[in-house]
Amino acid sequence: MKKLVISLKRRTDRKKQFYKNNLNNYKFIEAIDYKRLDNFIVDEEFRDPFQNRQVLRSEVACFLSHKKAWSTCLDLDEPVIILEDDAVINHNWDEDYYKTLINKYDFIYLQKNENEPDKVISIDDKLEIPSYPYNLTGYIIKPSTAKILLDNIDKIIPADEYVPKLIKEKILNNVVSLKEDSCNQMSRDVSPSDIEVPAGIARNFTVHPITVGTDRKKCNRLYTSARSCGIDVVNLGNNVEWQGTDMVGPGGGHKVNLLREYINKLPDNDVILFTDAYDVFYADNLETITERYLGFNCKVLFSAEQYCWPDADLEHVFPDAPTKYRFLNSGTFIGEVGELKKILATDSVDDDGDDQLYYQKIFLSGEFDIQLDYEGYIFQTHEANTTMLDGQLFNPVTNCCPCIYHGNGGDLTKKKFEQLYDRFIPPTKDLFFWSGRDYEILDDDILLVDFMTQDQCERMIEIADNHGGWGSLEYDKFPAQEIRLKELGLWDELKTHWEKNIVPIIESYWKPMEMYGLRDAFVMRYSVDTQKELPLHTDASLVTGSIKLNDDYEGADLVYPRQNFSNKDIPVGKCILFPGMVTHGHACQPLKKGVKYSFTIWTNRYPGDGM
């Protein structure tokens, strides 16, 4: 019989162990990774009968992996043995016997844990009828069974519960199990399970990393660290006049009010990851942060700090904590949009009122599902002993490696913050950034790749402004205020970066097209007192790269009418790639406010086309 072995692509250790079973005629089916789940619906009313908890993300992944195996059985149109990759074959494995059984029965457990042993019915010396069996380590189904399993899926519950549910409801009949298991699960000491990790409650959502910073340059460390971790932060403070205080003392209520307005348009099931803008940096990726958040099994999680600020009189009201970080800090938090909407609807705060005091009183009311990150598992507030360990932030007080650091406090804490940041992201003279991540397809033949960090964009702007001499080429049909990279002495660095990291993407996506090198590259500047717009045009370029260097301006969106596409929401430092000569005509709409800087890269149209 054919054997379908469910195995995660990344678990090569499991595959090596499985080879030792000496089975033949088997095929690995790539399991669904709980770290990359999307578009699933769980039964939110389900509670584990033994642990009284909701469905875990790891259980969703397990269910979907078995569903994939059932679909494969249906496609093959023949009975199959389905095994998980941690199955260890026992001495009594007998496939000839299994072939006779599957002709008579619809579902055969090759291994199980029975929850109701007193209700099991014996058939003969080898078989019995199970009552409430757990474990899908190994079992046999035929196409008609696979169809029943697939047709009755509604909202996802654990696979170990789904099959017994169909048995009890008499939807799935003729189910038997071996009295003596013919396979068992590998010891967790040999190979740990991905199903039993603390992956958190299963929720299908998008995480929105946001901040509020009205001074673009002060956001530099936040933006640069986030980009280094593969995170693009939305700044609700862009082009907003700050209505709070100077933040020397209390006064960040404007952040609360901007957040309230922003989340009204988001689904309740989505998640907000909020950080302050000027004294925060990221030290880990969004996947890790999300996984840890789900492990708390709460709807909203705030960071915690050592001191009760701004109202020390509230100190006695706060509950005891397992660490010295006992008090709510509002500079970093993560939470479900629906719960945040309820929280922010309970009371108001003036723009120059205090955001931390506002959230502290809500937390102390006990009316909402809020926890504090006492150990710095995700969020670390100022801690003088925080250091680096194997490339991660490390707090020796709690023995945790936090994902986000907040240097809240006065001048000394800011100095510690800057020292840690420089260790985590060492200063570099490079002006171009390569993450190694794959490209995104934004629209019809429009790609997006990482190209520069916020810090690199700021340096590019500074270099161009210090050089001066903004102007247009005499023969340019569509003149703009530009400075060429060759004038700035950056051409060779750009050429090396482009050919090493970008050309392979272009030639892979638009195969069999070949690139012929760079033709030109220039920084552009738009201002209300010089040039405010650029008419619709195409480029003298085979493939063009376009990068926004800042976003604290209004108007001046780069639009592509044929594709109905705009770069309005493209993060700073990301590079748009598109065919430049014919199909992707584009224009810069009028600038309304501020100064816009962008960076354009043209490529040769044929050999020897360089300027």
FENRA-V186560 format. One record per backbone hydrogen bond with DSSP energy under -1.0 kcal/mol. CO is the residue of the C=O (numbers start at 1). NH is the residue of the N-H. If there is no record, write none. Layout:
CO&NH  CO&NH
This chain:
2&81  3&27  4&83  5&29  6&85  7&31  8&11  10&12  11&15  12&16  13&17  14&18  15&19  17&20  18&21  19&22  25&3  27&5  29&7  33&36  41&156  42&44  43&46  48&52  53&48  55&202  56&60  57&61  58&62  59&63  60&64  61&65  62&66  63&67  64&68  65&69  66&70  67&71  68&72  69&73  70&74  71&75  72&76  73&77  80&141  81&4  82&139  83&6  84&87  86&186  88&184  90&93  94&98  95&99  96&100  97&101  98&102  101&104  101&105  107&176  108&140  109&178  110&182  113&134  116&119  117&120  121&129  126&179  127&123  127&124  128&177  129&121  132&115  134&113  137&84  138&110  139&82  140&108  141&80  142&146  143&147  144&148  145&149  146&150  147&151  148&152  150&153  156&43  158&161  158&162  159&163  161&165  162&166  163&167  164&168  165&169  166&171  166&172  167&170  174&106  174&107  176&109  177&128  182&90  184&88  187&191  197&199  200&57  206&271  208&273  209&234  210&275  211&236  216&219  217&220  219&223  220&224  221&225  222&226  223&227  224&228  225&229  226&231  227&230  234&211  235&238  237&240  251&245  252&255  253&257  254&258  255&259  256&260  257&261  258&262  259&263  262&265  263&266  267&270  268&338  270&337  271&208  272&335  273&210  274&333  279&407  281&405  285&289  286&290  287&291  288&292  289&293  290&294  291&295  293&296  294&297  299&336  300&371  301&334  302&373  303&329  305&327  307&309  311&314  312&315  314&317  314&318  324&326  327&305  331&276  332&303  333&274  334&301  335&272  336&340  337&341  338&342  339&343  340&344  343&346  350&353  351&254  353&253  354&358  355&359  356&360  357&361  358&362  359&363  360&364  361&365  363&366  368&370  369&300  371&302  372&374  373&376  378&403  378&404  380&406  383&386  387&394  389&392  392&389  394&387  395&399  395&400  400&395  403&283  404&380  405&281  406&408  410&414  411&415  412&416  413&417  414&418  415&419  416&420  417&421  418&422  419&423  420&424  421&425  440&448  443&446  446&442  446&443  447&577  448&440  449&575  451&433  453&457  454&458  455&459  456&460  457&461  458&462  459&463  460&464  461&465  462&466  463&467  464&468  471&482  473&476  481&525  482&471  483&523  484&488  485&490  490&494  491&495  492&496  493&497  494&498  495&499  496&500  497&501  498&502  498&503  502&506  503&507  504&508  505&509  506&510  510&513  517&604  519&611  520&602  521&485  522&600  523&483  524&598  526&596  527&530  531&527  532&591  534&588  537&586  539&541  542&580  544&578  545&601  546&576  547&599  548&573  551&553  554&592  554&593  557&589  558&567  559&587  560&565  565&560  567&570  571&574  573&452  575&449  576&546  577&447  578&544  580&539  586&537  587&559  588&534  590&556  593&554  596&526  597&549  598&524  599&547  600&522  601&545  602&519  602&520  603&542  606&609
